[in-house]
Amino acid sequence: MSEQTDAIDVTVCEEIKAERVRQQREERWSHEHDDLHERGELADAAAFYASVRNIADLWPWDVDFIRKHPRRRQLVIAAALIVAEIERIDRAEKEHDDE
């Protein structure tokens, strides 16, 4: 990879991280809140935002919570929601291992 490509990849990863932090700070979606979504709701919401068709059946919550964004922004949100789901799974596995 070229240095320019590496820089772009880091920028995108930083943008996803910043969106995850925004979700936690501005939307107040805490780890405790995320941990309540044990049925894959975070992953479903990510799939909804990632889909080019915005398939309503994928949206796990009330439709009033759906927000339209430009395509690229939706993908960043989707990626941050995937991170949230991975973090939730990791916490659940750690809690299970600690028992």
DOMILUM-5793 format. One record per atom (N, C-alpha, C): atom name; x, y, z; residue number from 1. Coordinates in nm, 3 decimals. Example, Ala and Ser with C-alpha at 12.3 -4.5 7.8 and 13.67 -1.06 7.14 Angstrom:
% DOMILUM-5793
r atom: N c1: 1.319 c2: -0.569 c3: 0.780 seq: 1
r atom: CA c1: 1.230 c2: -0.450 c3: 0.780 seq: 1
r atom: C c1: 1.320 c2: -0.330 c3: 0.780 seq: 1
r atom: N c1: 1.285 c2: -0.225 c3: 0.708 seq: 2
r atom: CA c1: 1.367 c2: -0.106 c3: 0.714 seq: 2
r atom: C c1: 1.290 c2: 0.003 c3: 0.787 seq: 2
% end
This chain:
% DOMILUM-5793
r atom: N c1: 0.084 c2: -0.119 c3: 0.000 seq: 1
r atom: CA c1: 0.000 c2: 0.000 c3: 0.000 seq: 1
r atom: C c1: 0.088 c2: 0.125 c3: 0.000 seq: 1
r atom: N c1: 0.037 c2: 0.226 c3: -0.061 seq: 2
r atom: CA c1: 0.111 c2: 0.352 c3: -0.062 seq: 2
r atom: C c1: 0.085 c2: 0.429 c3: 0.067 seq: 2
r atom: N c1: 0.169 c2: 0.525 c3: 0.096 seq: 3
r atom: CA c1: 0.149 c2: 0.608 c3: 0.215 seq: 3
r atom: C c1: 0.016 c2: 0.682 c3: 0.208 seq: 3
r atom: N c1: -0.022 c2: 0.725 c3: 0.087 seq: 4
r atom: CA c1: -0.149 c2: 0.797 c3: 0.071 seq: 4
r atom: C c1: -0.266 c2: 0.706 c3: 0.105 seq: 4
r atom: N c1: -0.263 c2: 0.581 c3: 0.059 seq: 5
r atom: CA c1: -0.371 c2: 0.486 c3: 0.090 seq: 5
r atom: C c1: -0.376 c2: 0.459 c3: 0.239 seq: 5
r atom: N c1: -0.260 c2: 0.439 c3: 0.302 seq: 6
r atom: CA c1: -0.255 c2: 0.417 c3: 0.447 seq: 6
r atom: C c1: -0.317 c2: 0.535 c3: 0.522 seq: 6
r atom: N c1: -0.287 c2: 0.656 c3: 0.480 seq: 7
r atom: CA c1: -0.340 c2: 0.775 c3: 0.545 seq: 7
r atom: C c1: -0.492 c2: 0.781 c3: 0.533 seq: 7
r atom: N c1: -0.544 c2: 0.745 c3: 0.417 seq: 8
r atom: CA c1: -0.689 c2: 0.744 c3: 0.397 seq: 8
r atom: C c1: -0.753 c2: 0.640 c3: 0.488 seq: 8
r atom: N c1: -0.695 c2: 0.520 c3: 0.497 seq: 9
r atom: CA c1: -0.749 c2: 0.415 c3: 0.582 seq: 9
r atom: C c1: -0.754 c2: 0.459 c3: 0.728 seq: 9
r atom: N c1: -0.648 c2: 0.522 c3: 0.776 seq: 10
r atom: CA c1: -0.644 c2: 0.570 c3: 0.914 seq: 10
r atom: C c1: -0.751 c2: 0.676 c3: 0.935 seq: 10
r atom: N c1: -0.766 c2: 0.764 c3: 0.840 seq: 11
r atom: CA c1: -0.867 c2: 0.870 c3: 0.851 seq: 11
r atom: C c1: -1.007 c2: 0.811 c3: 0.863 seq: 11
r atom: N c1: -1.038 c2: 0.711 c3: 0.782 seq: 12
r atom: CA c1: -1.170 c2: 0.648 c3: 0.787 seq: 12
r atom: C c1: -1.189 c2: 0.578 c3: 0.922 seq: 12
r atom: N c1: -1.088 c2: 0.508 c3: 0.969 seq: 13
r atom: CA c1: -1.097 c2: 0.441 c3: 1.099 seq: 13
r atom: C c1: -1.116 c2: 0.543 c3: 1.211 seq: 13
r atom: N c1: -1.047 c2: 0.654 c3: 1.203 seq: 14
r atom: CA c1: -1.063 c2: 0.759 c3: 1.303 seq: 14
r atom: C c1: -1.204 c2: 0.818 c3: 1.297 seq: 14
r atom: N c1: -1.257 c2: 0.830 c3: 1.177 seq: 15
r atom: CA c1: -1.393 c2: 0.883 c3: 1.161 seq: 15
r atom: C c1: -1.496 c2: 0.788 c3: 1.223 seq: 15
r atom: N c1: -1.477 c2: 0.659 c3: 1.205 seq: 16
r atom: CA c1: -1.566 c2: 0.560 c3: 1.264 seq: 16
r atom: C c1: -1.556 c2: 0.565 c3: 1.416 seq: 16
r atom: N c1: -1.433 c2: 0.575 c3: 1.466 seq: 17
r atom: CA c1: -1.413 c2: 0.586 c3: 1.612 seq: 17
r atom: C c1: -1.481 c2: 0.713 c3: 1.666 seq: 17
r atom: N c1: -1.467 c2: 0.823 c3: 1.594 seq: 18
r atom: CA c1: -1.529 c2: 0.948 c3: 1.636 seq: 18
r atom: C c1: -1.681 c2: 0.935 c3: 1.638 seq: 18
r atom: N c1: -1.739 c2: 0.865 c3: 1.543 seq: 19
r atom: CA c1: -1.883 c2: 0.843 c3: 1.540 seq: 19
r atom: C c1: -1.926 c2: 0.758 c3: 1.659 seq: 19
r atom: N c1: -1.848 c2: 0.658 c3: 1.693 seq: 20
r atom: CA c1: -1.880 c2: 0.574 c3: 1.809 seq: 20
r atom: C c1: -1.879 c2: 0.659 c3: 1.937 seq: 20
r atom: N c1: -1.779 c2: 0.743 c3: 1.950 seq: 21
r atom: CA c1: -1.770 c2: 0.832 c3: 2.067 seq: 21
r atom: C c1: -1.889 c2: 0.929 c3: 2.067 seq: 21
r atom: N c1: -1.927 c2: 0.980 c3: 1.950 seq: 22
r atom: CA c1: -2.043 c2: 1.070 c3: 1.940 seq: 22
r atom: C c1: -2.170 c2: 0.998 c3: 1.985 seq: 22
r atom: N c1: -2.187 c2: 0.875 c3: 1.942 seq: 23
r atom: CA c1: -2.305 c2: 0.798 c3: 1.983 seq: 23
r atom: C c1: -2.312 c2: 0.786 c3: 2.135 seq: 23
r atom: N c1: -2.196 c2: 0.766 c3: 2.197 seq: 24
r atom: CA c1: -2.192 c2: 0.750 c3: 2.342 seq: 24
r atom: C c1: -2.214 c2: 0.884 c3: 2.414 seq: 24
r atom: N c1: -2.149 c2: 0.988 c3: 2.366 seq: 25
r atom: CA c1: -2.155 c2: 1.116 c3: 2.437 seq: 25
r atom: C c1: -2.281 c2: 1.196 c3: 2.406 seq: 25
r atom: N c1: -2.314 c2: 1.209 c3: 2.278 seq: 26
r atom: CA c1: -2.427 c2: 1.294 c3: 2.239 seq: 26
r atom: C c1: -2.561 c2: 1.221 c3: 2.245 seq: 26
r atom: N c1: -2.561 c2: 1.096 c3: 2.201 seq: 27
r atom: CA c1: -2.686 c2: 1.018 c3: 2.202 seq: 27
r atom: C c1: -2.706 c2: 0.948 c3: 2.337 seq: 27
r atom: N c1: -2.601 c2: 0.947 c3: 2.417 seq: 28
r atom: CA c1: -2.604 c2: 0.884 c3: 2.550 seq: 28
r atom: C c1: -2.627 c2: 0.733 c3: 2.543 seq: 28
r atom: N c1: -2.575 c2: 0.669 c3: 2.436 seq: 29
r atom: CA c1: -2.585 c2: 0.523 c3: 2.425 seq: 29
r atom: C c1: -2.465 c2: 0.463 c3: 2.499 seq: 29
r atom: N c1: -2.485 c2: 0.432 c3: 2.625 seq: 30
r atom: CA c1: -2.380 c2: 0.378 c3: 2.711 seq: 30
r atom: C c1: -2.359 c2: 0.228 c3: 2.686 seq: 30
r atom: N c1: -2.251 c2: 0.175 c3: 2.743 seq: 31
r atom: CA c1: -2.229 c2: 0.031 c3: 2.736 seq: 31
r atom: C c1: -2.346 c2: -0.043 c3: 2.800 seq: 31
r atom: N c1: -2.395 c2: 0.009 c3: 2.912 seq: 32
r atom: CA c1: -2.508 c2: -0.055 c3: 2.979 seq: 32
r atom: C c1: -2.631 c2: -0.058 c3: 2.889 seq: 32
r atom: N c1: -2.654 c2: 0.050 c3: 2.818 seq: 33
r atom: CA c1: -2.767 c2: 0.055 c3: 2.723 seq: 33
r atom: C c1: -2.745 c2: -0.047 c3: 2.611 seq: 33
r atom: N c1: -2.626 c2: -0.045 c3: 2.553 seq: 34
r atom: CA c1: -2.596 c2: -0.138 c3: 2.443 seq: 34
r atom: C c1: -2.610 c2: -0.284 c3: 2.488 seq: 34
r atom: N c1: -2.572 c2: -0.312 c3: 2.612 seq: 35
r atom: CA c1: -2.577 c2: -0.449 c3: 2.662 seq: 35
r atom: C c1: -2.719 c2: -0.503 c3: 2.672 seq: 35
r atom: N c1: -2.818 c2: -0.417 c3: 2.671 seq: 36
r atom: CA c1: -2.958 c2: -0.461 c3: 2.673 seq: 36
r atom: C c1: -3.002 c2: -0.519 c3: 2.539 seq: 36
r atom: N c1: -2.927 c2: -0.490 c3: 2.434 seq: 37
r atom: CA c1: -2.964 c2: -0.535 c3: 2.299 seq: 37
r atom: C c1: -2.897 c2: -0.668 c3: 2.267 seq: 37
r atom: N c1: -2.950 c2: -0.773 c3: 2.327 seq: 38
r atom: CA c1: -2.891 c2: -0.906 c3: 2.318 seq: 38
r atom: C c1: -2.936 c2: -0.985 c3: 2.195 seq: 38
r atom: N c1: -3.027 c2: -0.931 c3: 2.118 seq: 39
r atom: CA c1: -3.084 c2: -1.005 c3: 2.005 seq: 39
r atom: C c1: -3.033 c2: -0.955 c3: 1.870 seq: 39
r atom: N c1: -2.919 c2: -0.886 c3: 1.872 seq: 40
r atom: CA c1: -2.859 c2: -0.841 c3: 1.747 seq: 40
r atom: C c1: -2.913 c2: -0.711 c3: 1.693 seq: 40
r atom: N c1: -2.982 c2: -0.634 c3: 1.777 seq: 41
r atom: CA c1: -3.041 c2: -0.510 c3: 1.730 seq: 41
r atom: C c1: -2.938 c2: -0.411 c3: 1.677 seq: 41
r atom: N c1: -2.822 c2: -0.405 c3: 1.742 seq: 42
r atom: CA c1: -2.718 c2: -0.312 c3: 1.694 seq: 42
r atom: C c1: -2.669 c2: -0.354 c3: 1.555 seq: 42
r atom: N c1: -2.652 c2: -0.483 c3: 1.536 seq: 43
r atom: CA c1: -2.609 c2: -0.533 c3: 1.405 seq: 43
r atom: C c1: -2.717 c2: -0.510 c3: 1.300 seq: 43
r atom: N c1: -2.843 c2: -0.529 c3: 1.339 seq: 44
r atom: CA c1: -2.953 c2: -0.504 c3: 1.245 seq: 44
r atom: C c1: -2.958 c2: -0.357 c3: 1.204 seq: 44
r atom: N c1: -2.940 c2: -0.268 c3: 1.301 seq: 45
r atom: CA c1: -2.940 c2: -0.124 c3: 1.269 seq: 45
r atom: C c1: -2.824 c2: -0.091 c3: 1.177 seq: 45
r atom: N c1: -2.709 c2: -0.154 c3: 1.201 seq: 46
r atom: CA c1: -2.593 c2: -0.134 c3: 1.113 seq: 46
r atom: C c1: -2.624 c2: -0.182 c3: 0.971 seq: 46
r atom: N c1: -2.688 c2: -0.297 c3: 0.961 seq: 47
r atom: CA c1: -2.726 c2: -0.350 c3: 0.830 seq: 47
r atom: C c1: -2.823 c2: -0.257 c3: 0.759 seq: 47
r atom: N c1: -2.916 c2: -0.200 c3: 0.835 seq: 48
r atom: CA c1: -3.011 c2: -0.105 c3: 0.778 seq: 48
r atom: C c1: -2.937 c2: 0.014 c3: 0.717 seq: 48
r atom: N c1: -2.846 c2: 0.075 c3: 0.796 seq: 49
r atom: CA c1: -2.772 c2: 0.191 c3: 0.747 seq: 49
r atom: C c1: -2.679 c2: 0.156 c3: 0.632 seq: 49
r atom: N c1: -2.626 c2: 0.034 c3: 0.632 seq: 50
r atom: CA c1: -2.532 c2: -0.006 c3: 0.526 seq: 50
r atom: C c1: -2.603 c2: -0.040 c3: 0.395 seq: 50
r atom: N c1: -2.729 c2: -0.080 c3: 0.405 seq: 51
r atom: CA c1: -2.804 c2: -0.120 c3: 0.286 seq: 51
r atom: C c1: -2.832 c2: -0.001 c3: 0.195 seq: 51
r atom: N c1: -2.817 c2: -0.022 c3: 0.066 seq: 52
r atom: CA c1: -2.849 c2: 0.085 c3: -0.029 seq: 52
r atom: C c1: -3.000 c2: 0.101 c3: -0.041 seq: 52
r atom: N c1: -3.075 c2: 0.003 c3: 0.002 seq: 53
r atom: CA c1: -3.221 c2: 0.008 c3: -0.009 seq: 53
r atom: C c1: -3.289 c2: 0.046 c3: 0.121 seq: 53
r atom: N c1: -3.214 c2: 0.058 c3: 0.231 seq: 54
r atom: CA c1: -3.273 c2: 0.088 c3: 0.361 seq: 54
r atom: C c1: -3.396 c2: 0.002 c3: 0.387 seq: 54
r atom: N c1: -3.375 c2: -0.126 c3: 0.391 seq: 55
r atom: CA c1: -3.482 c2: -0.223 c3: 0.409 seq: 55
r atom: C c1: -3.543 c2: -0.208 c3: 0.548 seq: 55
r atom: N c1: -3.666 c2: -0.162 c3: 0.553 seq: 56
r atom: CA c1: -3.733 c2: -0.129 c3: 0.679 seq: 56
r atom: C c1: -3.738 c2: -0.249 c3: 0.774 seq: 56
r atom: N c1: -3.746 c2: -0.370 c3: 0.720 seq: 57
r atom: CA c1: -3.753 c2: -0.489 c3: 0.806 seq: 57
r atom: C c1: -3.627 c2: -0.507 c3: 0.890 seq: 57
r atom: N c1: -3.517 c2: -0.448 c3: 0.847 seq: 58
r atom: CA c1: -3.393 c2: -0.458 c3: 0.923 seq: 58
r atom: C c1: -3.390 c2: -0.367 c3: 1.045 seq: 58
r atom: N c1: -3.467 c2: -0.260 c3: 1.040 seq: 59
r atom: CA c1: -3.464 c2: -0.161 c3: 1.148 seq: 59
r atom: C c1: -3.526 c2: -0.221 c3: 1.273 seq: 59
r atom: N c1: -3.449 c2: -0.232 c3: 1.383 seq: 60
r atom: CA c1: -3.498 c2: -0.304 c3: 1.501 seq: 60
r atom: C c1: -3.583 c2: -0.222 c3: 1.598 seq: 60
r atom: N c1: -3.594 c2: -0.093 c3: 1.575 seq: 61
r atom: CA c1: -3.663 c2: -0.006 c3: 1.670 seq: 61
r atom: C c1: -3.777 c2: 0.068 c3: 1.601 seq: 61
r atom: N c1: -3.842 c2: 0.153 c3: 1.675 seq: 62
r atom: CA c1: -3.951 c2: 0.234 c3: 1.622 seq: 62
r atom: C c1: -3.902 c2: 0.315 c3: 1.503 seq: 62
r atom: N c1: -3.982 c2: 0.322 c3: 1.399 seq: 63
r atom: CA c1: -3.942 c2: 0.393 c3: 1.277 seq: 63
r atom: C c1: -3.918 c2: 0.542 c3: 1.300 seq: 63
r atom: N c1: -3.971 c2: 0.596 c3: 1.409 seq: 64
r atom: CA c1: -3.946 c2: 0.738 c3: 1.440 seq: 64
r atom: C c1: -3.799 c2: 0.766 c3: 1.468 seq: 64
r atom: N c1: -3.722 c2: 0.661 c3: 1.499 seq: 65
r atom: CA c1: -3.580 c2: 0.678 c3: 1.528 seq: 65
r atom: C c1: -3.492 c2: 0.671 c3: 1.402 seq: 65
r atom: N c1: -3.551 c2: 0.643 c3: 1.288 seq: 66
r atom: CA c1: -3.474 c2: 0.637 c3: 1.163 seq: 66
r atom: C c1: -3.437 c2: 0.779 c3: 1.121 seq: 66
r atom: N c1: -3.310 c2: 0.798 c3: 1.093 seq: 67
r atom: CA c1: -3.262 c2: 0.928 c3: 1.045 seq: 67
r atom: C c1: -3.196 c2: 0.909 c3: 0.910 seq: 67
r atom: N c1: -3.232 c2: 0.992 c3: 0.817 seq: 68
r atom: CA c1: -3.172 c2: 0.987 c3: 0.684 seq: 68
r atom: C c1: -3.045 c2: 1.071 c3: 0.682 seq: 68
r atom: N c1: -2.944 c2: 1.018 c3: 0.619 seq: 69
r atom: CA c1: -2.815 c2: 1.085 c3: 0.606 seq: 69
r atom: C c1: -2.761 c2: 1.061 c3: 0.466 seq: 69
r atom: N c1: -2.664 c2: 1.140 c3: 0.424 seq: 70
r atom: CA c1: -2.596 c2: 1.109 c3: 0.298 seq: 70
r atom: C c1: -2.533 c2: 0.969 c3: 0.305 seq: 70
r atom: N c1: -2.518 c2: 0.906 c3: 0.192 seq: 71
r atom: CA c1: -2.473 c2: 0.766 c3: 0.184 seq: 71
r atom: C c1: -2.345 c2: 0.739 c3: 0.263 seq: 71
r atom: N c1: -2.244 c2: 0.821 c3: 0.245 seq: 72
r atom: CA c1: -2.117 c2: 0.798 c3: 0.314 seq: 72
r atom: C c1: -2.136 c2: 0.806 c3: 0.465 seq: 72
r atom: N c1: -2.213 c2: 0.903 c3: 0.511 seq: 73
r atom: CA c1: -2.239 c2: 0.918 c3: 0.655 seq: 73
r atom: C c1: -2.311 c2: 0.796 c3: 0.709 seq: 73
r atom: N c1: -2.406 c2: 0.743 c3: 0.633 seq: 74
r atom: CA c1: -2.476 c2: 0.622 c3: 0.676 seq: 74
r atom: C c1: -2.379 c2: 0.505 c3: 0.694 seq: 74
r atom: N c1: -2.280 c2: 0.495 c3: 0.605 seq: 75
r atom: CA c1: -2.183 c2: 0.386 c3: 0.617 seq: 75
r atom: C c1: -2.095 c2: 0.403 c3: 0.740 seq: 75
r atom: N c1: -2.059 c2: 0.525 c3: 0.773 seq: 76
r atom: CA c1: -1.981 c2: 0.550 c3: 0.895 seq: 76
r atom: C c1: -2.064 c2: 0.512 c3: 1.017 seq: 76
r atom: N c1: -2.190 c2: 0.550 c3: 1.019 seq: 77
r atom: CA c1: -2.279 c2: 0.513 c3: 1.129 seq: 77
r atom: C c1: -2.291 c2: 0.361 c3: 1.139 seq: 77
r atom: N c1: -2.308 c2: 0.295 c3: 1.025 seq: 78
r atom: CA c1: -2.317 c2: 0.149 c3: 1.023 seq: 78
r atom: C c1: -2.191 c2: 0.086 c3: 1.082 seq: 78
r atom: N c1: -2.076 c2: 0.135 c3: 1.042 seq: 79
r atom: CA c1: -1.950 c2: 0.081 c3: 1.094 seq: 79
r atom: C c1: -1.939 c2: 0.101 c3: 1.245 seq: 79
r atom: N c1: -1.980 c2: 0.217 c3: 1.294 seq: 80
r atom: CA c1: -1.975 c2: 0.244 c3: 1.438 seq: 80
r atom: C c1: -2.073 c2: 0.153 c3: 1.513 seq: 80
r atom: N c1: -2.188 c2: 0.124 c3: 1.454 seq: 81
r atom: CA c1: -2.282 c2: 0.032 c3: 1.517 seq: 81
r atom: C c1: -2.227 c2: -0.110 c3: 1.520 seq: 81
r atom: N c1: -2.152 c2: -0.148 c3: 1.417 seq: 82
r atom: CA c1: -2.087 c2: -0.280 c3: 1.418 seq: 82
r atom: C c1: -1.985 c2: -0.285 c3: 1.531 seq: 82
r atom: N c1: -1.909 c2: -0.178 c3: 1.548 seq: 83
r atom: CA c1: -1.814 c2: -0.170 c3: 1.660 seq: 83
r atom: C c1: -1.889 c2: -0.185 c3: 1.792 seq: 83
r atom: N c1: -2.001 c2: -0.117 c3: 1.806 seq: 84
r atom: CA c1: -2.081 c2: -0.127 c3: 1.929 seq: 84
r atom: C c1: -2.125 c2: -0.271 c3: 1.954 seq: 84
r atom: N c1: -2.166 c2: -0.341 c3: 1.849 seq: 85
r atom: CA c1: -2.209 c2: -0.480 c3: 1.863 seq: 85
r atom: C c1: -2.092 c2: -0.570 c3: 1.903 seq: 85
r atom: N c1: -1.977 c2: -0.549 c3: 1.842 seq: 86
r atom: CA c1: -1.858 c2: -0.628 c3: 1.878 seq: 86
r atom: C c1: -1.820 c2: -0.603 c3: 2.024 seq: 86
r atom: N c1: -1.822 c2: -0.477 c3: 2.064 seq: 87
r atom: CA c1: -1.791 c2: -0.444 c3: 2.205 seq: 87
r atom: C c1: -1.891 c2: -0.511 c3: 2.299 seq: 87
r atom: N c1: -2.019 c2: -0.510 c3: 2.261 seq: 88
r atom: CA c1: -2.122 c2: -0.573 c3: 2.344 seq: 88
r atom: C c1: -2.096 c2: -0.722 c3: 2.358 seq: 88
r atom: N c1: -2.065 c2: -0.788 c3: 2.248 seq: 89
r atom: CA c1: -2.035 c2: -0.932 c3: 2.250 seq: 89
r atom: C c1: -1.914 c2: -0.959 c3: 2.339 seq: 89
r atom: N c1: -1.810 c2: -0.879 c3: 2.324 seq: 90
r atom: CA c1: -1.689 c2: -0.896 c3: 2.405 seq: 90
r atom: C c1: -1.719 c2: -0.883 c3: 2.554 seq: 90
r atom: N c1: -1.800 c2: -0.783 c3: 2.591 seq: 91
r atom: CA c1: -1.836 c2: -0.766 c3: 2.732 seq: 91
r atom: C c1: -1.917 c2: -0.885 c3: 2.783 seq: 91
r atom: N c1: -2.010 c2: -0.933 c3: 2.702 seq: 92
r atom: CA c1: -2.093 c2: -1.047 c3: 2.742 seq: 92
r atom: C c1: -2.008 c2: -1.172 c3: 2.760 seq: 92
r atom: N c1: -1.914 c2: -1.195 c3: 2.669 seq: 93
r atom: CA c1: -1.826 c2: -1.311 c3: 2.681 seq: 93
r atom: C c1: -1.737 c2: -1.301 c3: 2.803 seq: 93
r atom: N c1: -1.686 c2: -1.181 c3: 2.830 seq: 94
r atom: CA c1: -1.601 c2: -1.162 c3: 2.948 seq: 94
r atom: C c1: -1.682 c2: -1.186 c3: 3.075 seq: 94
r atom: N c1: -1.804 c2: -1.135 c3: 3.079 seq: 95
r atom: CA c1: -1.889 c2: -1.155 c3: 3.196 seq: 95
r atom: C c1: -1.917 c2: -1.304 c3: 3.216 seq: 95
r atom: N c1: -1.941 c2: -1.374 c3: 3.106 seq: 96
r atom: CA c1: -1.967 c2: -1.518 c3: 3.113 seq: 96
r atom: C c1: -1.844 c2: -1.592 c3: 3.162 seq: 96
r atom: N c1: -1.726 c2: -1.554 c3: 3.114 seq: 97
r atom: CA c1: -1.600 c2: -1.619 c3: 3.156 seq: 97
r atom: C c1: -1.568 c2: -1.593 c3: 3.301 seq: 97
r atom: N c1: -1.611 c2: -1.477 c3: 3.352 seq: 98
r atom: CA c1: -1.584 c2: -1.439 c3: 3.490 seq: 98
r atom: C c1: -1.672 c2: -1.514 c3: 3.591 seq: 98
r atom: N c1: -1.779 c2: -1.577 c3: 3.541 seq: 99
r atom: CA c1: -1.872 c2: -1.646 c3: 3.632 seq: 99
r atom: C c1: -1.816 c2: -1.779 c3: 3.677 seq: 99
% end
